Amino acid sequence: MEARAALERLIGTDGVPLNGLFELPAHDDVAGWGKVKAAVDANYARLLAAASDMPEATVATTRFDGALVHVATPADVIASDAVYLELHGGALVFGGGDACRHGARVQADQLGVTVWSIDYRLPPEHRYPAALDDCLAVYRAAQERHPARRIVVGGRSAGGNLAAAMLLRARDEGLSMPAALVLLSPEVDLTESGDSFAVNAGVDVMLPGSLMANNLLYAGGVDLAHPYLSPLFGDLTGFPPTLLLTGTRDLFLSNTVRMHRRLLAAQVPAELHVFEAMPHGGFGGTPEDRDAAREVTRFVHDRLSRI
């Protein structure tokens, strides 16, 4: 019932998802994207100010090789020698700043592990490969301080794209793979070739339609099928054990299930969780969301326990 109510709150009286009423600028409209980002940031600030349940983890902001990182430390650390690298979502354009900093604290509370949330550079000011460069710089810094087997990499939505792309590039540049990878409804195909981009269009109340304008803005003219932009099309050989999570109403359902199949084909241990009726990013605090969080925590703890 809670999940159904959460879905209904995001649908207008005409049955159209409220998130579908907003039109994004063309990919080359720099001024337009600037206005949208300002509006999104302002809305997040209002939501954060009104929140009554704040995370307990402490957070400090630093830089590694120029890349901005929010380091969140939980009150009760279960593994002081481990770190979780969090790559935030936001359609490759949004989600930085205070949202990224807050997300680090939430993830640290959930996992009981120190979290490095990478506040990677974003378009329109910084297009590909700026975000990927930042993520790789932080991954290198993590490996200088921790054995690879004590590092877990996780990303949600656009952050899932960067998490997988970062590991492809890290492997290509001779870096070791981490203990595990967590992909939460990952945006691993910027060409949007999967079935759910048609079937779940208008069904996913959180993400009702294409993000192609975002993708083109981010790519800055580079072929969207390049594996560093669409890691679904990369060689996944040698990837670490991976957990993938999505929902039956998720616009990125195809991204997630196809990535799962590609990982299995590369003989990578991978588990896939698909939640009934869940839209992109979850329901916003229902029992299903808490169940999903428990699966992620269980997976991370299990992988870190295998020293």
LUMSE-80242 format. One line per 3 residues: number of its first residue (from 0); their letters; for each residue x, y negated, z negated of N, C-alpha, C. Coordinates in pm, whole numbers. Layout:
residues N
NUM	A	X,Y,Z,X,Y,Z,X,Y,Z  ...
END
This chain:
residues 307
0	MEA	82,121,0,0,0,0,86,-126,0  197,-125,-76,285,-242,-78,345,-268,60  384,-160,128,442,-175,261,340,-231,359
3	RAA	218,-181,351,114,-231,441,86,-379,416  80,-418,290,57,-558,257,172,-645,307  294,-593,297,411,-669,346,402,-692,495
6	LER	357,-591,569,342,-605,714,232,-705,748  120,-698,674,6,-785,704,38,-932,679  126,-959,583,162,-1098,553,237,-1163,669
9	LIG	294,-1082,755,374,-1134,865,301,-1133,998  170,-1113,993,89,-1111,1114,-20,-1217,1103  -40,-1294,1210,-143,-1396,1212,-281,-1338,1228
12	TDG	-382,-1421,1218,-521,-1375,1232,-549,-1321,1372  -467,-1362,1469,-483,-1313,1606,-407,-1184,1631  -343,-1131,1527,-269,-1007,1541,-128,-1022,1592
15	VPL	-84,-1145,1616,50,-1171,1668,147,-1192,1551  262,-1127,1551,360,-1149,1444,399,-1297,1436  401,-1350,1314,433,-1492,1296,573,-1524,1346
18	NGL	666,-1429,1334,802,-1452,1382,809,-1462,1534  704,-1416,1601,702,-1422,1747,657,-1557,1800  618,-1648,1711,569,-1780,1754,683,-1877,1780
21	FEL	804,-1839,1738,918,-1929,1753,995,-1895,1880  1023,-1997,1958,1096,-1978,2082,1240,-2025,2064  1334,-1937,2096,1475,-1970,2081,1523,-2050,2201
24	PAH	1625,-2134,2184,1679,-2212,2295,1745,-2122,2399  1768,-2175,2516,1846,-2104,2616,1989,-2086,2564  2056,-1983,2615,2187,-1950,2559,2290,-2061,2578
27	DDV	2267,-2150,2674,2363,-2258,2698,2319,-2392,2639  2212,-2391,2557,2161,-2514,2495,2228,-2531,2357  2347,-2586,2356,2425,-2597,2233,2354,-2683,2129
30	AGW	2300,-2796,2171,2230,-2884,2077,2107,-2815,2019  2036,-2743,2103,1917,-2671,2056,1950,-2567,1952  2059,-2494,1973,2100,-2393,1875,2144,-2457,1744
33	GKV	2206,-2574,1755,2245,-2644,1633,2125,-2679,1548  2016,-2723,1610,1894,-2758,1538,1831,-2634,1474  1829,-2524,1549,1770,-2401,1496,1849,-2352,1376
36	KAA	1982,-2354,1385,2065,-2310,1274,2042,-2396,1151  2030,-2526,1170,2006,-2616,1057,1873,-2584,990  1770,-2556,1070,1638,-2523,1016,1641,-2391,940
39	VDA	1711,-2292,994,1722,-2162,928,1795,-2176,796  1904,-2251,796,1981,-2271,672,1897,-2343,566  1821,-2442,608,1737,-2517,514,1628,-2428,456
42	NYA	1571,-2343,539,1466,-2252,491,1524,-2153,391  1644,-2102,419,1705,-2009,326,1734,-2078,192  1780,-2201,198,1809,-2275,75,1683,-2291,-10
45	RLL	1569,-2315,54,1442,-2325,-19,1405,-2192,-84  1421,-2085,-10,1387,-1952,-64,1477,-1918,-182  1605,-1950,-170,1699,-1918,-277,1669,-2000,-402
48	AAA	1631,-2125,-384,1600,-2211,-498,1476,-2162,-572  1384,-2099,-498,1259,-2053,-558,1270,-1912,-616  1381,-1844,-590,1396,-1706,-636,1407,-1700,-787
51	SDM	1335,-1604,-847,1337,-1588,-992,1431,-1477,-1037  1465,-1386,-947,1549,-1271,-980,1683,-1286,-909  1784,-1333,-983,1914,-1358,-923,2011,-1244,-956
54	PEA	2102,-1213,-864,2200,-1107,-892,2295,-1147,-1004  2352,-1046,-1068,2439,-1069,-1184,2587,-1075,-1147  2625,-1022,-1034,2766,-1018,-997,2823,-1159,-986
57	TVA	2948,-1173,-1027,3017,-1300,-1010,3076,-1306,-869  3098,-1426,-819,3148,-1439,-682,3251,-1551,-674  3354,-1527,-598,3457,-1627,-571,3483,-1627,-421
60	TTR	3512,-1742,-367,3535,-1755,-224,3682,-1779,-196  3733,-1705,-97,3874,-1715,-63,3890,-1702,87  4012,-1700,133,4040,-1679,275,4151,-1576,290
63	FDG	4138,-1494,392,4241,-1399,431,4278,-1429,576  4399,-1474,598,4445,-1508,732,4347,-1602,802  4295,-1698,726,4204,-1797,781,4058,-1759,778
66	ALV	4026,-1632,757,3887,-1586,757,3826,-1605,619  3706,-1662,615,3637,-1691,490,3570,-1565,435  3590,-1540,305,3538,-1419,241,3482,-1453,104
69	HVA	3364,-1400,73,3303,-1413,-59,3326,-1280,-133  3402,-1284,-239,3437,-1165,-315,3345,-1157,-436  3259,-1058,-439,3162,-1042,-547,3201,-922,-634
72	TPA	3204,-946,-763,3243,-842,-859,3125,-810,-950  3078,-684,-951,2964,-649,-1036,3000,-647,-1182  2899,-657,-1265,2922,-656,-1409,2980,-522,-1454
75	DVI	2933,-414,-1394,2982,-280,-1427,3042,-218,-1300  3175,-217,-1293,3244,-164,-1176,3266,-14,-1193  3223,64,-1094,3239,210,-1103,3370,258,-1044
78	ASD	3430,175,-958,3556,214,-894,3639,87,-871  3726,55,-965,3798,-72,-959,3900,-77,-846  3936,39,-790,4035,42,-683,3972,45,-545
81	AVY	3839,31,-537,3768,40,-409,3708,-94,-371  3681,-110,-242,3618,-233,-193,3521,-199,-81  3410,-271,-80,3309,-256,25,3312,-382,110
84	LEL	3343,-369,238,3344,-482,330,3205,-497,390  3139,-607,357,3002,-632,399,3001,-731,516  2935,-693,625,2920,-781,741,2773,-815,753
87	HGG	2740,-941,729,2600,-983,718,2529,-982,853  2397,-978,847,2315,-989,966,2285,-1134,999  2201,-1153,1102,2165,-1289,1142,2169,-1311,1291
90	ALV	2146,-1204,1369,2133,-1216,1514,2256,-1278,1579  2373,-1259,1517,2502,-1306,1567,2516,-1458,1567  2418,-1528,1508,2417,-1674,1507,2393,-1731,1367
93	FGG	2314,-1659,1286,2272,-1709,1155,2334,-1624,1043  2301,-1660,919,2334,-1574,805,2463,-1605,733  2535,-1709,775,2659,-1745,706,2633,-1835,587
96	GDA	2740,-1885,528,2727,-1981,418,2665,-1922,293  2567,-1993,237,2505,-1951,111,2437,-1815,123  2380,-1787,239,2314,-1657,258,2415,-1544,246
99	CRH	2530,-1562,308,2637,-1462,302,2689,-1447,159  2707,-1557,92,2758,-1556,-46,2658,-1485,-139  2530,-1516,-126,2427,-1451,-206,2421,-1301,-176
102	GAR	2429,-1267,-48,2424,-1126,-9,2536,-1045,-69  2653,-1107,-84,2766,-1037,-146,2733,-996,-289  2669,-1086,-363,2634,-1058,-502,2528,-948,-511
105	VQA	2429,-954,-423,2324,-852,-421,2384,-714,-393  2471,-707,-293,2532,-579,-257,2622,-527,-368  2694,-615,-435,2780,-572,-546,2698,-516,-661
108	DQL	2586,-581,-692,2497,-529,-797,2446,-391,-761  2410,-374,-634,2352,-246,-590,2455,-133,-596  2576,-159,-549,2674,-52,-533,2761,-30,-656
111	GVT	2778,-134,-740,2871,-123,-851,3015,-123,-805  3040,-180,-688,3173,-186,-628,3200,-331,-587  3327,-373,-595,3362,-506,-547,3331,-518,-399
114	VWS	3265,-626,-362,3222,-648,-224,3294,-768,-166  3350,-751,-48,3404,-862,29,3306,-890,142  3233,-997,132,3138,-1033,236,3203,-1135,329
117	IDY	3220,-1097,455,3294,-1178,551,3203,-1285,610  3236,-1410,581,3159,-1524,633,3219,-1563,769  3199,-1474,865,3264,-1489,996,3210,-1610,1073
120	RLP	3295,-1663,1161,3256,-1779,1241,3144,-1744,1338  3059,-1843,1363,2936,-1820,1438,2923,-1916,1556  2849,-1874,1659,2815,-1965,1768,2715,-2070,1718
123	PEH	2695,-2180,1791,2755,-2206,1923,2896,-2260,1917  2942,-2300,1797,3077,-2356,1787,3184,-2251,1815  3159,-2128,1769,3261,-2023,1778,3198,-1899,1842
126	RYP	3233,-1875,1966,3179,-1759,2037,3278,-1643,2032  3235,-1530,2088,3322,-1412,2094,3458,-1450,2152  3569,-1402,2091,3577,-1300,1986,3601,-1355,1846
129	AAL	3559,-1479,1816,3591,-1542,1687,3543,-1457,1570  3417,-1414,1572,3364,-1334,1461,3440,-1204,1445  3468,-1138,1557,3540,-1011,1552,3683,-1032,1503
132	DDC	3746,-1141,1545,3880,-1172,1495,3880,-1188,1343  3779,-1258,1290,3769,-1278,1146,3753,-1145,1073  3666,-1062,1125,3640,-933,1060,3766,-846,1060
135	LAV	3838,-845,1171,3958,-764,1177,4066,-818,1084  4075,-950,1073,4173,-1010,982,4146,-968,838  4019,-965,800,3984,-925,663,4007,-776,643
138	YRA	3978,-696,746,4003,-553,735,4152,-525,716  4236,-598,788,4380,-583,770,4420,-620,626  4363,-730,576,4394,-773,440,4350,-668,338
141	AQE	4235,-606,363,4186,-502,272,4282,-383,271  4335,-347,388,4427,-233,395,4563,-264,334  4596,-392,326,4721,-430,259,4708,-417,107
144	RHP	4585,-415,58,4560,-413,-86,4500,-282,-135  4443,-204,-45,4377,-79,-83,4410,30,20  4423,154,-25,4433,263,72,4305,269,155
147	ARR	4316,308,280,4199,313,367,4089,401,308  4128,506,235,4029,598,178,3948,534,65  3988,413,22,3914,342,-83,3839,221,-27
150	IVV	3824,217,104,3751,109,171,3630,166,241  3516,101,222,3395,134,297,3354,8,372  3314,26,497,3269,-85,580,3119,-70,603
153	GGR	3046,-179,586,2901,-175,608,2851,-299,678  2751,-283,762,2692,-397,830,2547,-375,858  2470,-483,850,2328,-475,881,2298,-559,1003
156	SAG	2219,-505,1093,2176,-575,1213,2297,-624,1294  2312,-756,1312,2429,-806,1384,2558,-766,1315  2555,-756,1183,2672,-711,1110,2708,-567,1142
159	GNL	2608,-487,1177,2635,-350,1221,2710,-348,1353  2675,-443,1440,2750,-458,1565,2896,-484,1534  2922,-583,1448,3059,-622,1417,3133,-512,1340
162	AAA	3063,-439,1254,3128,-332,1179,3180,-224,1273  3096,-181,1367,3136,-76,1461,3241,-128,1559  3221,-251,1609,3318,-308,1703,3453,-328,1636
165	MLL	3450,-370,1510,3574,-390,1436,3653,-260,1423  3583,-149,1396,3653,-22,1382,3707,26,1516  3634,0,1624,3687,34,1757,3819,-41,1780
168	RAR	3817,-169,1753,3935,-251,1777,4047,-216,1678  4009,-190,1553,4109,-151,1453,4181,-24,1495  4104,74,1540,4165,200,1587,4256,174,1708
171	DEG	4208,90,1801,4287,59,1920,4418,-11,1885  4419,-82,1771,4539,-155,1729,4620,-79,1624  4585,49,1603,4666,135,1519,4635,134,1371
174	LSM	4524,73,1331,4487,72,1189,4413,201,1153  4423,240,1026,4354,359,978,4205,332,964  4126,439,974,3983,428,953,3950,427,805
177	PAA	3840,363,765,3802,359,624,3740,491,579  3701,495,453,3639,617,399,3503,643,459  3431,537,495,3295,555,544,3248,429,613
180	LVL	3137,445,687,3074,335,759,2924,340,732  2866,224,704,2722,213,681,2664,118,786  2568,167,864,2506,88,970,2356,79,944
183	LSP	2310,-38,906,2169,-60,873,2103,-132,989  2024,-58,1065,1959,-110,1184,2056,-192,1269  2163,-128,1315,2271,-202,1380,2236,-247,1523
186	EVD	2284,-366,1555,2263,-422,1690,2380,-382,1779  2388,-251,1809,2507,-200,1876,2499,-202,2028  2387,-247,2084,2372,-254,2230,2317,-392,2268
189	LTE	2406,-484,2304,2362,-619,2338,2296,-624,2476  2307,-516,2553,2236,-513,2682,2088,-483,2663  2051,-438,2543,1911,-407,2507,1850,-306,2602
192	SGD	1922,-196,2624,1877,-96,2720,1790,14,2660  1776,20,2528,1704,130,2465,1553,120,2477  1487,234,2460,1341,246,2474,1266,155,2377
195	SFA	1314,144,2253,1237,69,2152,1233,-81,2180  1321,-132,2267,1313,-273,2302,1185,-303,2380  1128,-201,2442,999,-217,2509,884,-168,2421
198	VNA	900,-49,2364,791,14,2288,758,-63,2160  860,-114,2091,837,-183,1964,831,-335,1976  835,-387,2099,820,-531,2118,680,-573,2074
201	GVD	672,-669,1984,544,-711,1930,491,-623,1819  554,-508,1798,517,-416,1690,602,-443,1567  729,-475,1591,819,-510,1482,786,-653,1437
204	VML	728,-665,1318,684,-797,1273,800,-886,1230  914,-827,1197,1030,-905,1159,1108,-953,1281  1118,-868,1380,1195,-898,1501,1110,-858,1621
207	PGS	1014,-943,1658,914,-904,1757,964,-890,1900  1075,-957,1933,1115,-956,2072,1265,-966,2092  1302,-976,2216,1442,-974,2259,1525,-1084,2193
210	LMA	1652,-1050,2171,1751,-1147,2124,1854,-1177,2233  1812,-1162,2358,1907,-1177,2467,1969,-1316,2470  1894,-1419,2437,1952,-1554,2435,2065,-1561,2333
213	NNL	2044,-1500,2215,2149,-1494,2114,2271,-1418,2165  2244,-1304,2229,2352,-1219,2276,2440,-1291,2379  2375,-1360,2472,2449,-1433,2574,2526,-1550,2514
216	LYA	2465,-1616,2416,2533,-1725,2347,2659,-1672,2279  2647,-1563,2207,2758,-1504,2135,2869,-1458,2230  2831,-1391,2338,2928,-1331,2430,3007,-1435,2507
219	GGV	2949,-1550,2533,3021,-1656,2602,3069,-1617,2740  2990,-1538,2813,3025,-1501,2949,3093,-1367,2964  3131,-1302,2855,3192,-1169,2861,3083,-1064,2885
222	DLA	3116,-960,2959,3022,-853,2991,2962,-794,2863  2830,-797,2852,2764,-748,2731,2785,-599,2708  2821,-525,2811,2842,-381,2797,2982,-346,2747
225	HPY	3070,-446,2730,3203,-418,2678,3190,-357,2538  3264,-251,2508,3249,-184,2378,3271,-274,2257  3351,-378,2269,3369,-469,2156,3248,-560,2137
228	LSP	3158,-564,2237,3032,-637,2225,2916,-541,2203  2920,-426,2266,2817,-323,2251,2887,-193,2215  2921,-172,2089,3000,-55,2049,2932,79,2078
231	LFG	2802,78,2105,2734,201,2145,2804,264,2265  2864,183,2351,2925,232,2474,3074,260,2458  3125,252,2336,3266,278,2311,3295,424,2282
234	DLT	3422,458,2277,3467,591,2238,3471,596,2086  3383,675,2026,3370,678,1881,3454,787,1815  3542,847,1891,3628,952,1838,3709,899,1719
237	GFP	3708,976,1611,3787,939,1495,3717,846,1398  3593,809,1426,3519,723,1333,3498,795,1201  3482,719,1092,3460,781,961,3317,831,946
240	PTL	3289,914,847,3151,954,819,3062,831,809  2943,843,870,2858,725,887,2715,753,842  2657,656,772,2513,658,741,2446,553,828
243	LLT	2334,591,892,2257,498,974,2114,495,922  2054,376,921,1920,360,866,1837,269,956  1711,308,979,1620,230,1062,1477,265,1024
246	GTR	1381,214,1101,1240,243,1076,1167,264,1207  1050,325,1201,977,358,1324,926,234,1397  915,119,1327,871,-4,1393,986,-100,1421
249	DLF	1106,-56,1400,1224,-140,1417,1252,-160,1567  1269,-285,1609,1305,-310,1748,1437,-243,1782  1524,-227,1682,1654,-164,1703,1654,-15,1673
252	LSN	1538,48,1672,1530,193,1650,1617,268,1751  1606,232,1878,1687,299,1981,1836,278,1958  1874,157,1919,2015,132,1887,2065,234,1787
255	TVR	1986,254,1682,2031,335,1570,2034,483,1604  1927,533,1666,1924,677,1696,2023,713,1806  2044,625,1902,2142,652,2007,2284,649,1950
258	MHR	2308,556,1857,2440,552,1793,2463,681,1714  2361,729,1649,2371,854,1574,2408,969,1667  2343,978,1782,2372,1085,1876,2514,1072,1932
261	RLL	2558,950,1957,2693,927,2009,2798,967,1904  2771,938,1778,2862,978,1672,2871,1130,1662  2757,1196,1667,2757,1342,1660,2831,1403,1779
264	AAQ	2813,1343,1896,2883,1391,2015,3034,1377,2001  3076,1276,1924,3219,1255,1897,3265,1336,1776  3179,1425,1725,3208,1512,1611,3236,1433,1484
267	VPA	3165,1322,1469,3172,1241,1348,3057,1280,1256  3081,1314,1130,2970,1341,1037,2882,1217,1024  2754,1233,1053,2664,1117,1052,2526,1159,1006
270	ELH	2468,1079,918,2332,1106,873,2243,989,909  2122,1022,955,2027,923,1003,1902,925,916  1860,806,869,1738,792,790,1643,700,864
273	VFE	1524,752,894,1422,674,966,1299,664,875  1261,541,838,1151,519,746,1022,487,821  915,551,778,785,532,840,738,387,833
276	AMP	702,332,949,642,199,964,734,85,927  860,114,895,951,7,853,992,-79,973  978,-212,960,1026,-302,1065,1174,-330,1047
279	HGG	1228,-413,1133,1369,-448,1124,1399,-515,989  1499,-463,920,1542,-523,794,1463,-481,673  1361,-398,691,1284,-350,576,1158,-430,550
282	FGG	1090,-394,442,961,-455,408,973,-577,317  1090,-596,256,1108,-712,171,1085,-685,24  1117,-563,-23,1110,-536,-167,1013,-428,-209
285	TPE	972,-341,-118,878,-234,-150,952,-110,-200  878,-7,-247,944,117,-288,1028,179,-176  985,163,-50,1064,215,61,1200,148,70
288	DRD	1202,17,47,1329,-56,47,1421,-8,-64  1362,15,-180,1444,63,-292,1497,204,-266  1415,285,-200,1459,420,-162,1574,412,-63
291	AAR	1563,321,34,1671,303,131,1800,258,63  1788,165,-32,1905,118,-104,1970,232,-183  1888,319,-241,1943,433,-315,2019,527,-223
294	EVT	1970,547,-101,2040,633,-6,2177,576,28  2182,445,49,2309,381,80,2405,394,-37  2357,367,-157,2441,376,-277,2491,518,-297
297	RFV	2403,615,-281,2442,755,-295,2552,791,-195  2537,748,-72,2634,778,33,2769,714,2  2769,587,-35,2894,516,-64,2966,581,-182
300	HDR	2892,610,-288,2953,672,-405,3010,811,-371  2936,884,-291,2982,1018,-252,3113,1011,-174  3120,919,-79,3242,909,2,3361,860,-81
303	LSR	3336,769,-173,3446,717,-256,3491,820,-360  3406,917,-390,3444,1018,-489,3536,1124,-428  3551,1122,-297,3634,1223,-228,3775,1166,-209
306	I	3848,1160,-315,3983,1102,-311,4079,1199,-243
END
